[in-house]
């Protein structure tokens, strides 16, 4: 009898769910969990729009041109990038709370595959990243942002898709930092990265030393790629390589920490 039970259990353990356990219902539950977290709501829905109203709604910006638009549009794009970065990092870093609560340990006892779990986290973080981009662009339209019609579609899409780098960054930090208040630690770091990478201050207005330093920051490539259609700056393949390089670094780092975390079970 025990042999039969053992064989049945072995077959059940070997049975892998479709797509490794990835499903939209799980994603929906993850979104609900994120939105119940007050810090996530503040970082995602409040900070980027408030920053835009503080720094981008000056009436003189509407009359000052920048490339194919005005300064208001430039600030709008900058705050959309920053908001997407905050949201996706916050979504990925929520694994720190799950680890502290023991939830991730419980999930590893289920048939959910590691790849599916990571994919769910990235998808959830990216869905969260839509909100700040949309909110900032709506405010920008109301506050006089002006640019070519095609840029109203192109720039937010690039900002959102490129923010996957910071979904990976959030996962990496979530596995690296065993803190329930991980975003309180990462918030100032993200602000510094944004300044250093040319999100708030154009790189060409920095000193030569800071221009060189900016090129090696995670935010540089994304900021340049998103702003270039507005400013008219010549596209450089190095910007894309920067994005892909940092995505690889954070992705490998997240996978490494995930494996170490899993090995403890």
C-alpha positions as CSV (number, residue, x, y, z in Angstrom):
1,X,0.0,0.0,0.0
2,X,2.8,2.4,0.9
3,X,4.6,1.6,-2.4
4,X,1.5,2.5,-4.3
5,X,1.1,5.7,-2.4
6,X,4.7,6.6,-3.0
7,X,4.4,6.0,-6.7
8,X,1.2,8.1,-6.9
9,X,2.9,10.9,-5.0
10,X,5.9,10.8,-7.3
11,X,3.6,11.1,-10.4
12,X,1.9,14.1,-8.8
13,X,5.2,15.8,-8.0
14,X,6.3,15.3,-11.6
15,X,3.1,16.7,-13.0
16,X,3.9,20.3,-14.2
17,X,0.9,22.6,-14.7
18,X,0.4,24.3,-18.1
19,X,2.9,27.2,-18.7
20,X,4.6,26.2,-15.4
21,X,1.7,27.6,-13.4
22,X,1.5,31.0,-15.1
23,X,-2.1,32.1,-15.5
24,X,-4.0,35.4,-15.6
25,X,-5.8,34.6,-12.4
26,X,-2.5,34.6,-10.5
27,X,-1.5,37.9,-12.2
28,X,-4.9,39.4,-11.1
29,X,-4.3,38.3,-7.5
30,X,-0.8,39.8,-7.5
31,X,-2.2,43.1,-8.8
32,X,-4.7,43.2,-6.0
33,X,-2.0,42.5,-3.4
34,X,0.2,45.3,-4.8
35,X,-2.7,47.8,-4.8
36,X,-3.5,47.0,-1.2
37,X,0.0,48.2,-0.2
38,X,-0.1,51.9,0.6
39,X,3.5,52.6,-0.2
40,X,3.0,51.1,-3.7
41,X,0.0,53.3,-4.3
42,X,2.0,56.4,-3.2
43,X,5.0,55.6,-5.4
44,X,2.8,54.7,-8.4
45,X,-0.2,56.9,-8.4
46,X,0.7,60.0,-6.4
47,X,4.4,60.9,-6.6
48,X,4.9,61.2,-10.4
49,X,1.7,63.3,-11.1
50,X,2.5,65.6,-8.1
51,X,6.1,66.0,-9.2
52,X,4.8,67.0,-12.7
53,X,2.4,69.6,-11.2
54,X,5.3,71.0,-9.1
55,X,8.0,71.1,-11.8
56,X,6.3,70.9,-15.2
57,X,3.3,73.2,-15.1
58,X,5.0,76.6,-15.3
59,X,3.3,78.6,-18.0
60,X,6.6,79.7,-19.4
61,X,7.4,76.1,-20.3
62,X,4.5,76.0,-22.7
63,X,6.0,78.9,-24.7
64,X,9.5,77.5,-24.8
65,X,10.2,75.1,-27.6
66,X,12.4,72.0,-27.4
67,X,12.9,70.1,-30.7
68,X,9.5,69.0,-31.9
69,X,7.6,70.2,-28.8
70,X,7.9,72.4,-25.8
71,X,9.5,72.2,-22.3
72,X,6.3,71.1,-20.7
73,X,6.4,68.0,-23.0
74,X,10.0,67.4,-22.1
75,X,9.2,67.5,-18.3
76,X,6.2,65.3,-18.9
77,X,8.3,62.6,-20.6
78,X,10.9,62.8,-17.8
79,X,8.3,62.3,-15.1
80,X,6.6,59.5,-17.0
81,X,10.0,57.7,-17.2
82,X,10.5,58.3,-13.5
83,X,7.0,57.1,-12.6
84,X,7.4,53.9,-14.7
85,X,10.8,53.3,-13.0
86,X,9.3,53.7,-9.5
87,X,6.2,51.5,-10.3
88,X,8.1,48.6,-11.9
89,X,10.8,48.7,-9.3
90,X,8.1,48.7,-6.6
91,X,6.3,45.8,-8.2
92,X,9.4,43.7,-8.5
93,X,10.7,44.5,-5.0
94,X,7.5,43.3,-3.4
95,X,9.2,39.8,-3.3
96,X,11.0,41.1,-0.2
97,X,7.7,41.4,1.7
98,X,6.7,37.9,0.5
99,X,10.0,36.5,1.7
100,X,9.7,38.1,5.1
101,X,6.2,36.8,5.5
102,X,7.1,33.3,4.3
103,X,4.8,33.4,1.3
104,X,7.5,32.7,-1.3
105,X,8.6,29.6,0.8
106,X,5.0,28.3,0.7
107,X,4.8,28.9,-3.1
108,X,7.9,26.8,-3.6
109,X,6.0,23.8,-2.2
110,X,3.5,24.1,-5.0
111,X,3.9,22.9,-8.6
112,X,4.5,26.6,-9.6
113,X,7.7,26.6,-11.6
114,X,10.4,29.2,-10.9
115,X,10.3,30.6,-14.4
116,X,6.6,31.1,-14.2
117,X,6.9,32.8,-10.8
118,X,9.5,35.3,-12.1
119,X,7.4,35.9,-15.2
120,X,4.3,36.6,-13.1
121,X,6.3,39.1,-11.1
122,X,7.6,40.9,-14.2
123,X,4.2,41.0,-15.8
124,X,2.6,42.4,-12.7
125,X,5.3,45.0,-12.3
126,X,4.9,46.1,-16.0
127,X,1.1,46.3,-15.6
128,X,1.7,48.6,-12.6
129,X,4.0,50.7,-14.7
130,X,1.2,51.7,-17.1
131,X,-0.6,53.8,-14.4
132,X,2.0,56.5,-13.8
133,X,2.8,56.9,-17.5
134,X,-0.9,57.3,-18.3
135,X,-1.5,59.7,-15.4
136,X,1.4,62.0,-16.2
137,X,0.5,62.1,-19.9
138,X,-3.1,63.1,-19.1
139,X,-1.9,65.9,-16.8
140,X,0.6,66.9,-19.5
141,X,-2.1,67.2,-22.1
142,X,-4.2,69.3,-19.6
143,X,-1.2,71.6,-18.7
144,X,-0.2,72.5,-22.2
145,X,2.4,69.9,-23.3
146,X,2.8,70.2,-27.0
147,X,4.6,67.8,-29.4
148,X,3.9,66.0,-32.7
149,X,0.9,63.7,-32.6
150,X,2.9,60.6,-33.2
151,X,5.1,61.3,-30.2
152,X,2.0,61.1,-27.9
153,X,1.9,57.4,-28.8
154,X,5.6,56.6,-29.4
155,X,7.2,58.1,-26.2
156,X,4.9,56.6,-23.6
157,X,5.2,53.2,-25.2
158,X,9.0,53.4,-25.1
159,X,9.0,54.7,-21.6
160,X,6.8,51.8,-20.4
161,X,8.5,49.0,-22.4
162,X,12.0,50.2,-21.3
163,X,11.0,50.2,-17.7
164,X,11.2,46.4,-17.7
165,X,14.9,47.1,-16.8
166,X,13.7,48.3,-13.4
167,X,11.2,45.4,-13.0
168,X,14.3,43.2,-13.1
169,X,16.1,45.7,-10.8
170,X,13.2,45.5,-8.3
171,X,13.3,41.7,-8.3
172,X,17.1,41.7,-7.8
173,X,16.8,44.1,-4.8
174,X,13.8,42.3,-3.4
175,X,15.8,39.1,-3.2
176,X,19.0,40.9,-2.1
177,X,17.5,43.0,0.7
178,X,15.6,41.2,3.4
179,X,13.5,44.2,4.4
180,X,9.8,44.8,4.4
181,X,10.5,48.5,3.8
182,X,12.6,47.9,0.8
183,X,11.1,50.8,-1.2
184,X,12.0,53.3,1.5
185,X,15.6,52.2,0.9
186,X,15.3,52.2,-2.9
187,X,13.3,55.4,-3.3
188,X,16.3,57.7,-2.7
189,X,18.5,55.5,-4.8
190,X,16.1,55.7,-7.7
191,X,16.0,59.5,-7.5
192,X,19.8,59.6,-7.6
193,X,19.8,57.3,-10.6
194,X,17.3,59.5,-12.4
195,X,19.4,62.6,-11.8
196,X,22.6,60.9,-12.7
197,X,21.1,59.3,-15.9
198,X,19.8,62.6,-17.3
199,X,16.1,62.2,-16.6
200,X,15.7,65.5,-14.9
201,X,18.7,67.4,-16.2
202,X,19.7,66.8,-19.9
203,X,23.0,65.1,-20.2
204,X,24.4,67.7,-22.6
205,X,23.9,70.4,-19.8
206,X,26.2,68.4,-17.4
207,X,29.9,68.9,-17.0
208,X,32.1,66.6,-19.1
209,X,32.9,64.4,-16.0
210,X,29.2,63.9,-15.2
211,X,28.4,63.3,-18.9
212,X,30.9,60.4,-18.9
213,X,29.5,59.1,-15.6
214,X,25.9,59.3,-16.8
215,X,26.6,56.9,-19.7
216,X,27.3,54.1,-17.2
217,X,24.1,54.5,-15.2
218,X,21.0,52.3,-15.6
219,X,18.7,55.2,-16.5
220,X,20.9,56.8,-19.2
221,X,19.9,54.6,-22.2
222,X,16.2,54.7,-21.5
223,X,16.1,58.4,-20.9
224,X,18.0,59.1,-24.1
225,X,15.8,56.8,-26.2
226,X,12.6,58.3,-24.9
227,X,13.6,61.9,-25.1
228,X,15.3,61.7,-28.6
229,X,12.0,61.7,-30.7
230,X,11.1,65.0,-29.0
231,X,14.5,66.7,-29.0
232,X,15.4,65.5,-32.5
233,X,18.8,64.1,-31.3
234,X,20.3,61.5,-33.6
235,X,19.5,58.0,-32.4
236,X,22.5,56.0,-31.1
237,X,22.7,52.2,-30.9
238,X,24.7,52.6,-27.7
239,X,21.5,53.7,-25.9
240,X,19.8,50.5,-26.7
241,X,22.9,48.5,-25.7
242,X,22.9,50.3,-22.4
243,X,19.3,49.3,-21.8
244,X,20.0,45.6,-22.8
245,X,23.2,45.5,-20.8
246,X,21.6,46.7,-17.5
247,X,18.6,44.4,-18.1
248,X,21.0,41.5,-18.4
249,X,22.9,42.5,-15.3
250,X,19.7,42.9,-13.2
251,X,18.1,39.8,-14.7
252,X,21.1,37.6,-14.0
253,X,21.3,39.1,-10.5
254,X,17.7,38.3,-9.8
255,X,18.1,34.7,-11.1
256,X,21.2,34.3,-8.9
257,X,19.5,35.5,-5.8
258,X,16.4,33.5,-6.6
259,X,18.4,30.3,-6.9
260,X,20.2,31.0,-3.6
261,X,16.8,31.7,-1.9
262,X,15.3,28.6,-3.3
263,X,18.3,26.5,-2.2
264,X,17.4,27.2,1.4
265,X,14.2,25.1,1.2
